[in-house]
Amino acid sequence: MIEIPVVDAGNRELRRVPLEEAIFGREIRGDLLARSVNYQLACRRGGNASTKRRSEVSGGGKKPYRQKGTGNARQGTNRAPQYRTGGIVFGPIPHSYAQKLPKKVRRLALQVALSAKREAGELIILEAFNLTEVKTQAARAILEGLGVGRSGLVVLAEADNTVELSVRNLPGIDVMRVEGVNVYDLLSHEKVVMTEAALSRIQERLA
C-alpha cells in the first residue's frame, strides 16, 4: 500500500493517508506524457494566421497592359502572385490544430503524471490552508514553509476565494481546482501542493 504524509501549514506531519495504486502507483511512461502534452498544446493553438489568395485581393478587373507590343511578359491580372499587391501562394489560412486523443489515454496519462510527482517527492498533501483573510504574504509563508520555491501548483477541492486571491500574485505559483488538473500543468511545476480534500476528490474522479 502506498501512503503519503499529511502536513499542516507549518510542515509538521499529522498523519499518513493511503493512496490508490491505480492512480499514484502507475509505471512512469514518457510516451504517454509526451502525447498528452502535445495534445494539450495543440488544442491551445489559435490557428488564426491568414493570408489572401489570388481570388481574395482587390484589383485585377482588367489586364495590366495589352497582350502584345510592349516587350513585357503577358499578364492577365495584377492579382497574380508575382505582383507586390497580388495574392499569396500556399499561405496560411485559419484552421484548427487540435488533435484527437482517446479519453482512456488522457485519463491514464493524468494518472502517470500524478504517479511521477509522487515518486519524485514533489507531491505535498496539506491538511488545509486556513487563511482567514486575503493576504499574499501569508500564502507565501505557508508555501515557503512547505518547501515550494519559484514554481508550484496549488490544487483545491472547490472554490476558495481567500486562497485563490492570496496565491495569484505570487510569481511562478498557480492555483486550480480539481476539475482543472491536467498533465501539462502538473509537469510544468516543480512542486504540487494539494489539500487533503482535493486528494480525496481526485481519487474519486480517477478511481
Steps between C-alpha positions, in 0.01 A plus 500: 500500500621847411473762773581870508527734798248776560664814637370819656587857400821472706610189304452272802381150420154435643424153364543282195227425250483217245520566129333304224769299323303522175542879513825569686684173437508491122809413299659822373445507125659793320320417176159556659610823665641630170182412310283672759714817510504521120124452497446782749736744331355426156148568628616835640631624165280769349555418135397855400788578261350602167609631159297594196500279196494620144120510492476702823725803436354816350566619145554299186193609311689522172834415345785717632604575139433373152595150398758583234735776403632609840800268523384372839372159591128463452291560809132445561452660842691690763362265762750235390758393766796659321358848559573682825128542569407156368373197682717268711578151378453220757474751785352409837124492542302474825467141615496292814816334630303287746594136524296202609600295801276226644346574836655187652846612389450848648383346826796263515745781421360704790547204732858457376572871559367477857707186555812676370450789740445265792803286412723808465393629842346808343145440625404666829169430674394794716222458755364849425627851435294656781535853364254731673557795267639575157870550567773417252774508765320237706461274196868547413605411855298177489638395161857582596458299820388205287814527289334650194742726317453692179269248336195345659145389427231526766203264457177569687192283538259784433485876454677692777534869421719564804766253386464574128534876545789458746698275266436655161754782542786265585730462197534144378214377720170395343180388665225283356215278609486123466293523181780687324793276593683394185825340390664813361455709816609214725824452306574870451515571875771375733272441799131412529323601822167324531255535783381182667147566374633542145686169528176324590321664208773399254497141620122491459527653153771269367419180686 
